[in-house]
Amino acid sequence: MEDKLYSIGEVAKIMGISVQLLRHYCDIHLIEPEYVNQETGYRYFSYRQIPYIDRTRYLLSCGLQLKEIKEILEKDDPKALRELLAAKEEQKREELKKIRESIERIAWYRQYFVRENLQLESPMHMEVKTFPDRYMIAVPCEPEESYEEMHIHLHRVRYLPEYAHLTFMRQFSILLDYPALIQGKFLLKGVDSTTVRYFTIKAERKAAGQ
């Protein structure tokens, strides 16, 4: 008994994909039709092609490229597939990490402008907040330095190659003397008698022993 053949339109409908996409799979030899009518060029498929189409769609959802899927199907090597999936999983985890960090930066920056609006509405607006542990890149600024010189100095340090792996939280800040601020005095806090400007860095958990 011969296998029942299905037209490309029927298979596309069964698999929930477009006829154009199924034709593309055939054109790149990812899926081979069971039979091609030489006169009309129409492609026909048997049930044996269905699992390949289904597997292709699943691997695409895992992030594999069509070229990678074609090689895997041709090799039919479970070990090679496991290795490829492991590499893809690591890649996606890294992408997810970057997306989460991006969301954190967006949320932080959005809140920064909320605070800025409060300050604009009330020039004397002050808040006392408790923050989790923070790390910073700080540079001393000599009293005779201009604002522009301090700004350039700080950015020059920030973009040193050894800090390329750090995630900065955008804004730079100035350390102020708190007792003086309570008394209504805007006094720059000194470290070794030197004003300090700094960039806040996203704190990373340190491994035990570091």
C-alpha angles and dihedrals in degrees: 000000000000121000116257111253124217127204120241089253092053093049091047090053093046092050096041096238134116124267088236092057093048090050089052091053088054094045092056090043093243089127121026117207117234090230137007120198104230093206099048101021089228114155123222129192137200128210088269091074093051096078091050091052091046092048091049092054092048093050090048088055087054089059100258119145121237090247091055092047092050091053092048093050091048094049095042086201114151091194092055090048092051091051092048092048091049090053091047091049091053090048092051092047089054091048090049091051091053092047091052091049089049091052090050091051092048092050092047093048092047090054090048090062091046088058090045091055091051090052092049091052091049117023090196094049112137132176133192112213136171115223130189118253112303134193124211145190105225132184129189116242118204117226093243093055117106122233090254092051092050091048094051091045092054094047092047089058093043094058097048111131093244090063096048092104094056124099110225122203095224106241127082121214144197125233111235130197104253100203089051091048091054087055090053095256121132098217123164111232114237133214107202086349091304128118113241129212120185147180118228114233125206104256115239123200110252121225118245112280095024 
